[in-house]
Amino acid sequence: MKLKDLQTINETLVDLYDFAAANCDGDESGIYEEMSERFSKASDIIQAEKFKNYLKNEKARVKRKRK
């Protein structure tokens, strides 16, 4: 995935999380807690993918410089 795609996914996740936080004030079903946990895992995965892409791009930049 491209960095732009990952950023779009991350922004969508944040918007969804904000929506859930705003609408779960009196929620006793546990949905908010479960969603918070999944949001955290998804954010970690996205950050790891971004880091992999940054490394790949940096390696390619260094390789181009050497030529």
Residue pairs with C-beta under 8 A, 6 or more apart in sequence:
1 49
1 53
2 53
3 50
3 53
3 54
3 57
6 46
6 49
6 50
6 53
7 50
9 46
10 43
10 46
13 39
13 42
13 43
13 46
16 39
17 35
17 36
17 39
20 31
20 32
20 35
21 32
24 31
24 32
